[in-house]
């Protein structure tokens, strides 16, 4: 078992969370409002698509709506995940304090909270054109299936990639009214990126996951985890380069990805697989990676349209 002193808790009671009444805090923690990295990672692929399609300035309102949607739907996803996984969560040191697993929020109350968050998502959905709205609705099936993937496949991170990258195709359709090769390359690159960073995240739970029978890419890769993460990041950069080339087939556009590539190299080079705090810090740094990618998409999109 992991040394309790080295466990990075899954819920935090610092900052604004500490100011909330106990009941309200439990619901905020259930939606992971204390962990903004999750909604950043859900939001950023949509922001990239909007920027790469040349809509970052003219359709700044979409960037705002996508942000609200990411916060609400990431919260809804976490609530649903915790309802499904409450028995497993009680067996893992990092997650046993989650509100549903610990009993702070009943499953019935969690379902009601889930509905409330989904209603916010519905408001965002109504801001999209019909094609983008249909694409967004199509994400519900893979989202619903995700919590069960860790029970049936060694690669639940790949399924998370499908889910967490969905905003890329939704954002592209919201600007252009449809999908093309650029959107699909951007989306595929996002999936590879998510597999890479979520493998890093899963390093925190390798020992406990082995004890309770939960599968993950981190367990599957074993001692080759750094090589595996590097490979997925390389695939992501290759696919994103191809997406940029579709927009503007000139070598200069590839230079926009250099800062991001350097950051991803740093993640892999400094990753210590046996150190949970190190893994969590590298995982969280993907917000910065995502912002670097947004800057690249903005530059390429603004100069190509």
Secondary structure, 3 states (H helix, E strand, C coil): CCCHHHCCCCCCCCCHHHHCCHHHHHHHHHCCCCCCHHHHHHHHHHHHHHHHCCCCCCCHHHHHHHHHHHHHHHHHHHHHHHHHCHHHHCCCCCCCCCHHHHCCCCHHHHHHHHHHHHHHHHHHHCCCCHHHHHHHHHHHHHHHHHHHHHHHCCCHHHHHHHHHCHHHHHHHHHHHCCCCHHHHHHHHHHHHHHHHHHHHHHHHHHHHHHHHCCCCHHHHHHHHHHHHHHHHHHHHHHHHHHHHHHHCCCHHHHHHHHHHHHHHHHHHHHCCCCCHHHHHHHHHCHHHHHHHHHHHHHHHHHHHC
